[in-house]
Amino acid sequence: MEIQVDREAVIFILKSDIWAKTSPTGGEDWDPSGRALWSAWQMGGGWLCQHLWEHYLFTGDRDFLKMKAWPLMKGSAEFMLEWLIENKDGILVTNPSTSPENVFTINGKTHEISMASTMDMSIIRELFSICLQTTRELKIDSDFAARIEKAIPRLYPFHIGQYGQLQEWFNDVDSPQDSHRHISHLFSLYPGSQITPDYTLELAKAAKQSLIQRGDASTGWSMAWKVNCWARLKDGDHALKVLKDGLKYIDPKFEKSMGHIAVSDNGGSYPNLFCACPPFQIDGNFGAAAGITEMLLQSHEGYIHLLPALPTEWDTGEVKGLVARGGFVVDMKWSKGKLTEATILSRLGGSCFVKMNGTILGKESSLKTTSDNNRNQLLQNQNTVMFQNKSKVPLVDLVVAEGSFYELKTTKGKSYKYYIDNKN
């Protein structure tokens, strides 16, 4: 593969090595395992840039954003602008494109390469969005921002396919029997943030349908990803069910006796609780911890949502030290499935927007009922995204989490403690 761009750009292919080499791996004449379905993927830089932006949202470190993050973010966006091409309808697409490690079938023939896979377009859409927010926050690169703004409405949009699913490929060729371990097309649900029940309900319903079709049992790391996705859909009971599936015992002695370790769609955990793909993959452990956090606190929708996906089994509990975007640290207690106490530490100061069930006790409380119109630049919801609904069936039901919005004007370094009445 030859990639040529006319501007300074940043690109990360699928993997790196100790020499920081990121060029495409595999080769048809010398590496028969180097199939396009896993090696032809140019989206790594766009994905990694999301982590740079998230670091800023959690810390508010403008120097980091300007000096370290922005050059990489801009370089990655430059590559994406050069990589995108117009299709016959004038829509911007990636071509060639894959949905990592998955395939699709047309007329009995299996294919690995398409154009404008949903994962490709999701990563680009998220990257362009955070680049725009960065230029506005830092008041820089207005000409570059104009190029991004011009490209966004021309990006190939999300599609809801014939089965009510979030379409994975450019054409509606998804199979409802596909139980592949990757759920790449759900990137904008998690770890992205452009699909949410609050702001894009139809797309969230389609994402739920895709999760149902894929099934719960899979490799260990895949189940960890699904835990987070179900939590983002505010379904704590299903998230916990998948988390428990991921703790299924995997006997390493049995694997050793077989003489090899094969990738399985029925992973779990080893005796030391390491994630069994199999073999061991640490992203399953990190992902499970992230999923537990997402069940208890979320802050990607423009506000801090307390207990957004609390499983029924976690009837009574307490958690301390959960960090939210905006530089807020949250401790919580709950009883009989209801929030009873919350303490919020403000590391940076500024407005704190909270969504919770219940009524704040005390007439003099500084936490006031408000709308969801957030003025904290570190707690902003994503822009509206375009999509086309071509489903031939009704979309699945999805319950939007209830709750009231509150606003707290905070001072840097100060903690605020609240007691909540949930009798009504």
C-alpha positions as CSV (number, residue, x, y, z in Angstrom):
1,M,0.0,0.0,0.0
2,E,1.3,3.4,-0.9
3,I,0.0,6.4,0.9
4,Q,0.9,9.9,-0.3
5,V,-0.4,13.2,1.1
6,D,0.3,16.8,0.1
7,R,0.5,18.2,3.7
8,E,2.2,17.4,7.0
9,A,0.1,14.6,8.3
10,V,0.1,11.9,11.0
11,I,-0.9,8.3,10.4
12,F,-0.8,5.2,12.5
13,I,-1.4,1.9,10.9
14,L,-2.7,-1.1,12.8
15,K,0.4,-1.8,15.0
16,S,3.8,-0.5,16.0
17,D,7.1,-2.1,17.2
18,I,10.1,-1.2,19.3
19,W,11.4,1.1,16.5
20,A,8.0,3.0,16.4
21,K,7.4,1.7,12.9
22,T,3.7,1.9,11.9
23,S,3.7,1.1,8.2
24,P,1.2,-1.6,7.0
25,T,2.0,-5.2,8.1
26,G,1.7,-8.3,6.1
27,G,2.4,-9.0,2.4
28,E,0.7,-11.4,0.0
29,D,4.0,-12.8,-1.4
30,W,5.8,-13.3,1.8
31,D,3.2,-13.4,4.6
32,P,0.2,-15.5,3.9
33,S,-1.4,-14.5,7.2
34,G,-1.3,-10.8,6.3
35,R,-4.9,-10.5,5.1
36,A,-6.5,-7.2,4.4
37,L,-9.3,-7.7,6.9
38,W,-6.8,-7.0,9.8
39,S,-3.8,-5.3,8.2
40,A,-5.4,-2.7,5.9
41,W,-6.5,-0.2,8.6
42,Q,-5.3,3.4,8.7
43,M,-7.5,4.8,11.5
44,G,-5.1,4.4,14.5
45,G,-4.1,8.0,14.6
46,G,-7.7,9.2,14.7
47,W,-8.6,6.8,17.5
48,L,-5.5,7.8,19.6
49,C,-6.3,11.5,19.2
50,Q,-9.5,10.9,21.1
51,H,-7.4,10.0,24.2
52,L,-5.5,13.2,23.9
53,W,-8.8,15.2,23.9
54,E,-10.2,13.1,26.8
55,H,-7.1,13.9,28.8
56,Y,-7.8,17.6,28.4
57,L,-11.5,17.1,29.3
58,F,-10.5,15.4,32.5
59,T,-7.7,17.7,33.5
60,G,-8.4,21.1,31.8
61,D,-4.7,21.3,31.0
62,R,-4.6,23.9,28.2
63,D,-0.8,23.8,27.8
64,F,-1.0,20.0,27.1
65,L,-3.8,20.6,24.6
66,K,-1.9,23.3,22.8
67,M,1.7,22.1,22.9
68,K,1.4,18.3,22.8
69,A,-2.1,17.2,21.7
70,W,-3.0,19.7,19.0
71,P,-0.1,19.0,16.7
72,L,-1.0,15.3,16.6
73,M,-4.7,16.0,16.3
74,K,-4.2,18.4,13.5
75,G,-1.8,16.1,11.7
76,S,-4.2,13.2,12.0
77,A,-7.0,15.3,10.7
78,E,-4.8,16.4,7.8
79,F,-4.3,12.8,6.8
80,M,-8.0,12.0,7.1
81,L,-8.8,15.0,4.8
82,E,-6.4,13.7,2.2
83,W,-7.5,10.1,2.6
84,L,-11.2,10.8,2.1
85,I,-12.4,10.8,-1.5
86,E,-15.7,11.7,-3.2
87,N,-17.9,8.8,-4.3
88,K,-20.2,9.1,-7.4
89,D,-22.8,11.0,-5.3
90,G,-20.3,13.6,-4.0
91,I,-20.2,12.1,-0.5
92,L,-16.8,11.8,1.3
93,V,-15.8,8.2,1.9
94,T,-12.8,6.1,2.8
95,N,-11.7,3.7,0.1
96,P,-10.4,1.0,0.7
97,S,-12.0,0.4,4.0
98,T,-12.4,-2.5,6.5
99,S,-14.3,-3.3,9.6
100,P,-11.4,-4.8,11.6
101,E,-11.2,-8.6,11.2
102,N,-14.8,-9.0,10.0
103,V,-16.1,-9.9,6.5
104,F,-19.3,-9.7,4.6
105,T,-20.9,-12.0,2.0
106,I,-22.5,-11.1,-1.3
107,N,-24.0,-13.9,-3.5
108,G,-22.2,-16.5,-1.5
109,K,-18.7,-14.8,-1.9
110,T,-16.9,-13.5,1.1
111,H,-15.3,-10.0,1.0
112,E,-12.9,-8.2,3.3
113,I,-12.7,-4.8,1.6
114,S,-15.5,-2.2,1.3
115,M,-15.6,1.6,1.4
116,A,-16.7,3.9,4.2
117,S,-17.1,1.3,6.9
118,T,-19.0,2.6,9.9
119,M,-15.9,2.4,12.1
120,D,-13.9,4.4,9.6
121,M,-16.5,7.2,9.4
122,S,-17.1,7.1,13.1
123,I,-13.5,7.7,14.0
124,I,-13.2,10.5,11.4
125,R,-16.4,12.2,12.6
126,E,-15.2,12.1,16.2
127,L,-11.8,13.4,15.2
128,F,-13.2,16.3,13.2
129,S,-15.5,17.2,16.0
130,I,-12.7,17.4,18.6
131,C,-10.5,19.3,16.2
132,L,-13.2,21.9,15.8
133,Q,-13.7,22.2,19.6
134,T,-10.0,22.6,20.1
135,T,-9.6,25.4,17.5
136,R,-12.5,27.2,19.2
137,E,-11.1,26.6,22.7
138,L,-7.6,27.7,21.9
139,K,-8.7,30.3,19.3
140,I,-6.2,29.0,16.7
141,D,-6.1,27.7,13.1
142,S,-9.3,29.3,11.8
143,D,-8.5,28.4,8.2
144,F,-8.0,24.7,9.1
145,A,-11.2,24.7,11.1
146,A,-13.0,26.0,8.1
147,R,-11.8,23.0,6.1
148,I,-13.1,20.7,8.8
149,E,-16.4,22.4,9.0
150,K,-16.8,22.1,5.2
151,A,-16.0,18.4,5.2
152,I,-18.3,17.3,8.1
153,P,-21.7,17.6,6.4
154,R,-20.3,15.7,3.4
155,L,-19.2,12.6,5.4
156,Y,-21.0,9.4,4.6
157,P,-23.6,9.3,7.3
158,F,-24.7,6.5,9.8
159,H,-27.2,4.1,8.4
160,I,-29.8,2.0,10.2
161,G,-30.1,-1.2,8.2
162,Q,-33.0,-3.4,7.2
163,Y,-32.9,-5.3,10.4
164,G,-33.0,-2.2,12.6
165,Q,-29.2,-2.6,13.3
166,L,-26.5,0.0,13.1
167,Q,-25.2,-0.8,9.6
168,E,-21.6,-2.0,9.7
169,W,-20.7,-1.7,6.0
170,F,-21.2,0.8,3.2
171,N,-24.1,-1.3,1.8
172,D,-26.7,-3.0,3.9
173,V,-25.0,-6.5,3.8
174,D,-25.0,-7.1,7.5
175,S,-26.1,-10.6,8.6
176,P,-28.3,-10.9,11.7
177,Q,-26.5,-14.2,12.4
178,D,-23.1,-12.6,12.5
179,S,-21.7,-13.2,16.0
180,H,-18.2,-11.8,15.3
181,R,-16.3,-10.7,18.4
182,H,-15.5,-7.2,17.1
183,I,-18.2,-4.5,17.4
184,S,-16.2,-1.9,15.5
185,H,-19.3,-0.2,14.1
186,L,-20.3,0.7,17.6
187,F,-17.3,3.0,18.1
188,S,-19.5,6.1,18.4
189,L,-21.4,4.5,21.3
190,Y,-18.2,3.5,23.1
191,P,-15.5,4.7,23.4
192,G,-16.8,7.5,21.2
193,S,-19.7,9.7,22.3
194,Q,-21.7,10.7,19.2
195,I,-24.3,8.0,19.8
196,T,-26.2,8.5,23.1
197,P,-29.8,7.7,24.2
198,D,-30.3,11.4,25.1
199,Y,-29.3,13.0,21.8
200,T,-29.5,10.3,19.1
201,L,-32.2,7.9,20.4
202,E,-32.8,6.2,17.0
203,L,-29.1,5.5,16.5
204,A,-28.8,4.2,20.1
205,K,-31.7,1.8,19.4
206,A,-29.9,0.6,16.3
207,A,-26.7,0.1,18.3
208,K,-28.7,-2.0,20.8
209,Q,-30.1,-4.2,18.0
210,S,-26.5,-4.7,16.8
211,L,-25.5,-5.8,20.3
212,I,-28.4,-8.2,20.5
213,Q,-27.5,-9.7,17.1
214,R,-23.8,-10.1,18.0
215,G,-24.7,-11.9,21.3
216,D,-23.0,-11.7,24.7
217,A,-20.6,-14.7,24.8
218,S,-17.3,-13.9,23.0
219,T,-13.6,-13.5,23.6
220,G,-12.7,-11.9,27.0
221,W,-11.8,-8.5,25.7
222,S,-14.9,-8.4,23.4
223,M,-17.1,-9.0,26.4
224,A,-15.4,-6.1,28.2
225,W,-16.2,-3.8,25.3
226,K,-19.9,-5.0,25.4
227,V,-20.1,-4.2,29.1
228,N,-19.3,-0.6,28.3
229,C,-21.7,-0.5,25.4
230,W,-24.6,-1.8,27.5
231,A,-23.7,0.7,30.3
232,R,-23.8,3.5,27.8
233,L,-27.3,2.4,26.8
234,K,-28.1,2.8,30.5
235,D,-28.9,-1.0,30.9
236,G,-27.0,-1.9,34.0
237,D,-28.5,-5.4,34.4
238,H,-27.4,-6.5,30.9
239,A,-24.0,-4.9,31.5
240,L,-23.6,-6.9,34.7
241,K,-24.7,-10.1,32.9
242,V,-21.9,-9.7,30.3
243,L,-19.4,-8.8,33.1
244,K,-20.3,-12.1,34.8
245,D,-19.9,-14.0,31.5
246,G,-16.4,-12.5,31.3
247,L,-15.5,-14.1,34.6
248,K,-16.2,-17.6,33.4
249,Y,-13.3,-19.9,34.5
250,I,-10.8,-20.8,31.8
251,D,-8.4,-23.5,32.7
252,P,-4.9,-22.7,31.4
253,K,-3.8,-26.4,32.0
254,F,-6.4,-27.5,29.5
255,E,-5.1,-25.1,26.9
256,K,-1.6,-26.3,27.5
257,S,-2.6,-29.9,27.1
258,M,-4.1,-29.1,23.7
259,G,-0.7,-28.0,22.5
260,H,-2.0,-24.6,21.3
261,I,-4.2,-21.7,22.2
262,A,-6.9,-20.8,19.7
263,V,-8.9,-17.7,19.6
264,S,-12.3,-18.6,21.0
265,D,-15.7,-16.9,21.0
266,N,-16.2,-18.2,24.5
267,G,-13.6,-16.5,26.5
268,G,-13.5,-15.7,30.2
269,S,-10.9,-15.4,33.0
270,Y,-7.9,-17.3,34.2
271,P,-7.5,-18.3,37.9
272,N,-5.6,-15.1,38.5
273,L,-8.4,-13.1,36.9
274,F,-6.3,-12.2,33.9
275,C,-8.6,-11.9,30.8
276,A,-8.6,-15.0,28.6
277,C,-9.2,-14.0,25.0
278,P,-7.8,-16.7,25.0
279,P,-4.8,-16.2,25.3
280,F,-4.3,-13.5,27.9
281,Q,-5.1,-9.9,26.8
282,I,-4.9,-7.1,29.3
283,D,-7.4,-4.9,27.5
284,G,-10.1,-7.2,28.8
285,N,-9.1,-6.4,32.4
286,F,-8.9,-2.7,31.7
287,G,-12.1,-2.7,29.8
288,A,-14.0,-4.5,32.6
289,A,-12.8,-1.9,35.1
290,A,-14.0,0.8,32.7
291,G,-17.3,-0.9,32.3
292,I,-17.9,-1.0,36.1
293,T,-17.1,2.7,36.2
294,E,-19.5,3.5,33.3
295,M,-22.3,1.7,35.3
296,L,-21.8,4.0,38.2
297,L,-20.9,7.4,36.6
298,Q,-20.9,8.9,33.1
299,S,-19.9,12.4,31.9
300,H,-19.7,12.2,28.1
301,E,-23.2,13.6,27.4
302,G,-22.5,17.2,28.6
303,Y,-23.3,16.5,32.3
304,I,-22.3,14.1,35.1
305,H,-24.8,11.3,35.4
306,L,-24.8,9.7,38.9
307,L,-25.7,6.0,38.9
308,P,-26.7,5.9,35.2
309,A,-26.8,2.1,34.8
310,L,-26.9,0.7,38.3
311,P,-27.6,-3.1,38.2
312,T,-30.5,-4.3,40.2
313,E,-28.2,-6.7,42.1
314,W,-26.1,-3.8,43.3
315,D,-28.9,-2.8,45.6
316,T,-26.8,-1.1,48.2
317,G,-23.3,0.2,48.0
318,E,-20.7,3.0,48.1
319,V,-17.9,4.2,45.7
320,K,-15.2,6.8,46.2
321,G,-12.9,8.6,43.9
322,L,-14.6,8.4,40.5
323,V,-13.3,11.1,38.2
324,A,-15.6,12.9,35.8
325,R,-14.9,15.2,32.8
326,G,-14.5,18.8,34.0
327,G,-12.1,17.9,36.8
328,F,-14.7,16.7,39.3
329,V,-14.2,13.8,41.7
330,V,-17.3,12.0,43.0
331,D,-18.1,9.8,46.0
332,M,-21.5,8.2,46.3
333,K,-23.7,6.1,48.5
334,W,-26.9,4.4,47.6
335,S,-29.5,2.2,49.2
336,K,-32.3,0.0,47.8
337,G,-31.1,1.0,44.3
338,K,-31.5,4.8,45.0
339,L,-28.8,7.5,45.5
340,T,-28.7,8.7,49.1
341,E,-25.5,10.8,49.3
342,A,-23.0,12.4,46.9
343,T,-19.8,14.4,47.5
344,I,-18.3,16.4,44.6
345,L,-14.8,17.7,44.7
346,S,-14.0,20.4,42.2
347,R,-10.4,20.3,41.1
348,L,-10.7,23.1,38.6
349,G,-13.7,25.2,39.6
350,G,-16.5,26.2,37.3
351,S,-20.0,25.1,36.7
352,C,-20.9,21.4,37.5
353,F,-23.9,20.0,35.8
354,V,-25.4,16.8,37.4
355,K,-28.2,14.5,36.5
356,M,-29.6,12.3,39.2
357,N,-32.8,10.8,40.6
358,G,-34.2,12.3,43.8
359,T,-34.6,15.6,45.5
360,I,-31.7,17.5,47.2
361,L,-32.4,17.9,50.9
362,G,-32.0,21.3,52.5
363,K,-33.5,24.6,51.4
364,E,-30.1,26.3,51.3
365,S,-28.5,23.8,49.0
366,S,-26.2,25.3,46.4
367,L,-27.2,22.6,43.9
368,K,-30.0,24.2,41.9
369,T,-32.5,22.7,39.4
370,T,-31.5,23.6,35.9
371,S,-31.9,22.6,32.2
372,D,-29.3,20.6,30.4
373,N,-27.8,23.7,28.8
374,N,-24.3,23.3,30.1
375,R,-21.8,26.2,30.0
376,N,-18.7,24.3,31.2
377,Q,-16.5,23.9,28.2
378,L,-15.1,20.6,29.6
379,L,-18.6,19.1,29.8
380,Q,-20.1,19.5,26.4
381,N,-22.4,17.2,24.5
382,Q,-21.5,16.2,20.9
383,N,-22.9,17.8,17.8
384,T,-26.0,16.4,16.1
385,V,-25.0,13.7,13.6
386,M,-26.7,12.8,10.4
387,F,-28.1,9.3,9.7
388,Q,-30.5,7.5,7.3
389,N,-33.0,5.0,8.7
390,K,-33.7,2.2,6.2
391,S,-35.0,-0.3,8.6
392,K,-37.8,-2.7,7.5
393,V,-38.8,-3.5,11.1
394,P,-39.7,-1.4,14.1
395,L,-36.6,-0.3,16.1
396,V,-36.1,-2.1,19.5
397,D,-37.3,-0.4,22.6
398,L,-34.8,1.6,24.6
399,V,-35.7,3.3,27.9
400,V,-34.1,6.8,28.4
401,A,-32.9,7.2,31.9
402,E,-35.0,9.5,34.1
403,G,-33.6,12.1,36.3
404,S,-33.4,15.9,37.1
405,F,-30.7,18.3,36.1
406,Y,-28.9,20.4,38.7
407,E,-26.3,23.1,38.5
408,L,-23.5,23.8,41.0
409,K,-21.2,26.8,40.9
410,T,-17.9,25.4,42.2
411,T,-14.7,26.9,43.6
412,K,-11.4,25.2,42.8
413,G,-10.3,22.8,45.5
414,K,-13.7,22.8,47.4
415,S,-15.9,19.8,48.2
416,Y,-19.7,19.8,48.2
417,K,-21.7,17.2,50.0
418,Y,-25.4,16.5,49.3
419,Y,-28.1,14.2,50.8
420,I,-30.8,13.0,48.4
421,D,-34.4,12.1,49.1
422,N,-35.7,9.3,46.9
423,K,-38.9,8.5,48.7
424,N,-41.2,9.7,45.9
